[in-house]
């Protein structure tokens, strides 16, 4: 009975894998649509408008898919059910390190900025004046996967040799109430977040880190990726870009931008597998059957 069950599961797995292969056969963008998966924070508000503009500029067939979670997006990439993606920086770094995807075009935000930064904020009347004075103090972080709300300030404190008591607050908006209520003595958030708030001041600003890229699987042919890259670099329509995490356009990514980002992550004492929920399991569980990615 066990042998029969094992044989049945093997057959089903092979059949499902073959089905995925059939659905994704042919050259992406030419013989079939090139599938771009978007994370929740990057899902276009008007996907039809963005798809139409990119198709017209690239002469490629495209399909835009909004994932219900970062895990679902990464599953699509890993299983070959998406050819490209626009996810958070952490999700991209994970996919690059573990799945071998390649950056195609980097997000630009207001002022054509291709980097972002974090800052540590305190109450305006706080006696704290420098990083070293945070030693042993309670510092509010957004969550373990936040670039500006944890990784950048944590790396800065680590480099300064300052150990603090981490308090996880869950969101950038929760940082300022935690400061005012005295639950933390400093809080980490994105650069500029405290500018419009009364009674707060910036204790320290972090270094910059690269904005996330739209990336492609290494199997996407060179001519297809170049056509998509050219379309992305020429796209500046605010209505088409709405929803893409504040994007105002794209630029060609600097060669070393993401090596620097990885170095920053490691400076905070993290591994690339730590960047996404369940990342270690994903990176190390090589026996997960391909059919399971369809669920």
C-alpha positions as CSV (number, residue, x, y, z in Angstrom):
1,X,0.0,0.0,0.0
2,X,2.8,2.4,0.9
3,X,4.5,1.6,-2.4
4,X,1.3,2.3,-4.3
5,X,0.8,5.6,-2.5
6,X,4.3,6.6,-3.2
7,X,3.9,5.7,-6.9
8,X,0.7,7.7,-7.1
9,X,2.3,10.7,-5.5
10,X,5.3,10.5,-7.9
11,X,3.0,10.2,-10.8
12,X,0.9,13.2,-9.7
13,X,4.1,15.3,-9.1
14,X,5.4,14.4,-12.5
15,X,2.1,15.2,-14.2
16,X,1.8,18.6,-12.4
17,X,5.4,19.4,-13.3
18,X,4.7,18.5,-16.9
19,X,1.6,20.7,-16.8
20,X,3.6,23.7,-15.5
21,X,6.2,23.1,-18.2
22,X,3.5,23.0,-20.9
23,X,1.9,26.2,-19.7
24,X,5.3,28.0,-19.6
25,X,6.7,26.5,-22.8
26,X,7.9,28.7,-25.6
27,X,9.9,31.9,-25.5
28,X,8.5,34.4,-22.9
29,X,7.2,37.6,-24.4
30,X,7.2,36.1,-27.9
31,X,5.5,32.7,-28.0
32,X,3.7,33.2,-24.7
33,X,3.2,36.1,-22.3
34,X,6.2,37.1,-20.2
35,X,4.8,36.9,-16.6
36,X,5.7,39.7,-14.2
37,X,4.8,39.1,-10.6
38,X,4.3,42.1,-8.2
39,X,4.5,42.1,-4.4
40,X,1.7,43.6,-2.4
41,X,3.5,46.9,-1.9
42,X,4.3,47.1,-5.7
43,X,1.0,46.0,-7.3
44,X,0.0,48.5,-9.9
45,X,-3.3,50.2,-9.3
46,X,-4.1,50.0,-13.0
47,X,-2.4,46.9,-14.3
48,X,-4.1,47.1,-17.7
49,X,-2.7,50.5,-18.3
50,X,0.9,49.6,-17.3
51,X,0.7,46.3,-19.3
52,X,-0.6,48.1,-22.4
53,X,2.1,50.8,-22.3
54,X,4.9,48.3,-21.7
55,X,3.6,46.0,-24.5
56,X,3.4,48.9,-26.9
57,X,6.9,50.1,-26.1
58,X,8.5,46.6,-26.1
59,X,6.4,44.7,-28.6
60,X,6.3,41.9,-26.1
61,X,3.4,39.9,-24.8
62,X,3.1,40.5,-21.1
63,X,1.0,39.3,-18.2
64,X,1.0,41.2,-14.9
65,X,0.2,39.2,-11.7
66,X,-0.3,40.7,-8.2
67,X,0.8,38.1,-5.5
68,X,-1.2,37.8,-2.3
69,X,2.0,37.6,-0.3
70,X,5.8,37.7,-0.7
71,X,5.9,34.0,-0.2
72,X,3.4,33.5,-3.0
73,X,5.5,35.8,-5.3
74,X,8.7,33.9,-4.5
75,X,7.0,30.6,-5.1
76,X,6.0,31.8,-8.6
77,X,9.6,32.7,-9.4
78,X,11.0,29.5,-7.9
79,X,8.5,27.3,-9.7
80,X,9.0,29.0,-13.1
81,X,5.4,30.4,-13.1
82,X,6.8,33.9,-13.4
83,X,9.6,35.2,-15.5
84,X,10.2,38.5,-13.8
85,X,9.2,40.3,-10.6
86,X,9.1,43.6,-8.7
87,X,9.2,42.8,-5.0
88,X,10.7,44.4,-1.8
89,X,14.5,44.8,-1.7
90,X,14.8,41.9,0.8
91,X,12.7,39.6,-1.5
92,X,14.9,40.5,-4.4
93,X,18.1,39.9,-2.5
94,X,16.8,36.5,-1.5
95,X,15.8,35.6,-5.0
96,X,19.1,36.8,-6.4
97,X,21.2,34.9,-3.9
98,X,19.1,31.7,-3.8
99,X,17.4,31.6,-7.2
100,X,19.9,33.5,-9.4
101,X,17.6,36.2,-10.7
102,X,19.2,39.3,-12.3
103,X,18.3,43.0,-11.9
104,X,16.8,44.6,-15.0
105,X,15.7,48.1,-14.1
106,X,15.9,49.9,-10.7
107,X,13.1,51.9,-9.2
108,X,13.4,55.7,-9.1
109,X,11.4,57.7,-6.6
110,X,10.7,61.4,-6.1
111,X,13.6,63.5,-7.4
112,X,14.8,60.5,-9.4
113,X,16.3,59.0,-6.3
114,X,17.6,55.5,-6.6
115,X,18.4,55.0,-2.9
116,X,16.6,55.4,0.4
117,X,17.8,55.7,4.0
118,X,16.7,55.3,7.6
119,X,17.0,57.5,10.7
120,X,16.9,57.1,14.5
121,X,14.4,59.5,16.1
122,X,14.1,60.7,19.7
123,X,11.9,63.2,21.6
124,X,13.0,66.8,21.0
125,X,13.8,67.2,24.8
126,X,15.6,63.9,25.1
127,X,19.0,64.1,26.8
128,X,20.4,61.7,24.2
129,X,22.8,63.4,21.8
130,X,24.8,60.6,20.2
131,X,24.6,57.0,19.2
132,X,26.8,55.7,22.0
133,X,24.3,57.0,24.6
134,X,21.8,54.4,23.3
135,X,23.8,51.5,24.8
136,X,21.5,49.3,26.8
137,X,18.4,51.5,26.0
138,X,15.1,50.4,24.4
139,X,15.0,51.1,20.7
140,X,11.9,50.7,18.7
141,X,12.1,48.8,15.3
142,X,9.4,48.3,12.8
143,X,10.0,44.5,12.1
144,X,12.8,42.2,11.2
145,X,12.2,42.6,7.5
146,X,12.1,46.4,7.3
147,X,15.0,48.0,5.5
148,X,14.8,51.5,7.0
149,X,13.0,50.4,10.2
150,X,15.5,47.8,11.2
151,X,18.3,46.7,8.9
152,X,19.9,50.1,8.2
153,X,19.8,51.4,11.8
154,X,20.8,48.0,13.3
155,X,23.8,47.9,11.0
156,X,24.7,51.5,12.1
157,X,24.5,50.6,15.7
158,X,26.4,47.4,15.3
159,X,29.2,49.2,13.4
160,X,29.4,51.8,16.3
161,X,29.6,48.9,18.8
162,X,26.3,49.9,20.5
163,X,24.1,47.2,21.9
164,X,20.4,48.0,22.5
165,X,17.2,46.3,23.7
166,X,15.1,45.8,20.6
167,X,11.3,46.5,20.8
168,X,9.3,45.4,17.8
169,X,6.5,47.8,17.0
170,X,5.1,46.4,13.8
171,X,4.9,49.5,11.6
172,X,6.5,52.9,10.9
173,X,3.4,54.7,12.1
174,X,3.7,52.9,15.5
175,X,7.2,54.4,16.1
176,X,6.2,57.9,17.2
177,X,3.4,56.9,19.6
178,X,5.9,54.5,21.3
179,X,8.4,57.4,21.7
180,X,5.8,59.7,23.2
181,X,4.4,57.1,25.5
182,X,7.9,56.3,26.8
183,X,7.9,52.7,25.7
184,X,11.1,53.3,23.7
185,X,13.8,56.0,24.0
186,X,14.6,56.0,20.3
187,X,12.8,54.7,17.2
188,X,13.9,53.6,13.7
189,X,12.0,54.7,10.6
190,X,12.5,55.9,7.1
191,X,14.3,59.2,6.3
192,X,12.0,62.2,6.4
193,X,9.2,60.5,8.3
194,X,9.7,62.7,11.4
195,X,10.0,66.0,9.4
196,X,6.4,67.0,9.8
197,X,6.1,65.8,13.5
198,X,6.2,68.2,16.4
199,X,8.3,67.3,19.4
200,X,10.7,64.9,17.7
201,X,14.3,65.2,16.3
202,X,16.6,63.0,14.4
203,X,19.4,61.5,16.5
204,X,21.2,59.9,13.6
205,X,20.7,59.2,9.9
206,X,21.8,56.0,8.3
207,X,23.7,55.5,5.0
208,X,21.8,55.0,1.8
209,X,20.8,51.6,0.3
210,X,19.7,50.9,-3.2
211,X,16.0,51.0,-4.3
212,X,14.6,47.6,-5.4
213,X,14.8,46.5,-9.0
214,X,12.5,44.8,-11.4
215,X,14.3,41.6,-12.0
216,X,14.2,38.6,-14.4
217,X,15.0,35.0,-14.3
218,X,18.3,34.1,-15.9
219,X,16.5,31.9,-18.5
220,X,14.8,35.0,-20.1
221,X,16.5,35.5,-23.5
222,X,18.8,38.5,-23.9
223,X,16.7,40.1,-26.7
224,X,13.5,39.8,-24.6
225,X,15.1,41.3,-21.5
226,X,16.6,44.2,-23.5
227,X,13.2,45.0,-25.1
228,X,11.6,45.0,-21.6
229,X,14.4,47.0,-20.1
230,X,14.0,49.7,-22.8
231,X,10.3,49.9,-22.2
232,X,10.8,50.3,-18.5
233,X,13.4,52.9,-18.8
234,X,11.1,55.0,-21.0
235,X,8.1,54.7,-18.7
236,X,7.2,57.9,-16.8
237,X,3.4,58.0,-16.8
238,X,2.3,58.6,-13.2
239,X,-1.1,56.8,-13.8
240,X,0.6,53.7,-15.1
241,X,3.2,53.6,-12.3
242,X,0.7,54.3,-9.5
243,X,0.9,51.6,-6.8
244,X,4.5,50.7,-7.6
245,X,5.7,51.8,-4.1
246,X,6.1,55.4,-5.0
247,X,8.0,54.8,-8.3
248,X,8.3,57.7,-10.6
249,X,10.3,55.7,-13.2
250,X,13.2,53.3,-13.7
251,X,16.9,53.5,-14.5
252,X,19.6,51.0,-15.3
253,X,20.9,49.5,-12.0
254,X,24.4,50.3,-11.0
255,X,26.6,47.2,-11.1
256,X,27.6,47.3,-7.5
257,X,24.3,48.6,-6.0
258,X,23.1,45.3,-4.7
259,X,26.5,44.0,-3.6
260,X,26.5,47.0,-1.3
261,X,23.0,46.2,-0.1
262,X,24.0,42.7,0.7
263,X,27.0,44.0,2.6
264,X,24.7,46.2,4.7
265,X,22.5,43.3,5.5
266,X,25.5,41.3,6.7
267,X,26.7,44.2,8.7
268,X,23.5,44.0,10.7
269,X,24.3,40.4,11.5
270,X,21.8,38.9,9.1
271,X,22.0,36.3,6.3
272,X,20.1,36.5,3.0
273,X,17.9,33.6,4.2
274,X,16.8,35.8,7.1
275,X,15.4,38.5,4.8
276,X,12.1,36.8,4.1
277,X,9.7,34.8,6.3
278,X,10.6,31.2,6.2
279,X,13.7,32.0,4.0
280,X,16.0,29.5,5.7
281,X,13.5,26.7,5.1
282,X,13.1,27.8,1.5
283,X,16.8,27.9,0.8
284,X,17.6,24.6,2.5
285,X,14.6,22.4,1.7
286,X,15.7,21.1,-1.7
287,X,13.3,18.2,-1.6
288,X,10.0,20.2,-1.8
289,X,8.1,18.7,-4.8
290,X,7.5,21.0,-7.7
291,X,3.7,20.3,-7.7
292,X,3.4,21.8,-4.2
293,X,4.3,25.3,-5.6
294,X,0.9,25.4,-7.3
295,X,-0.9,25.7,-4.0
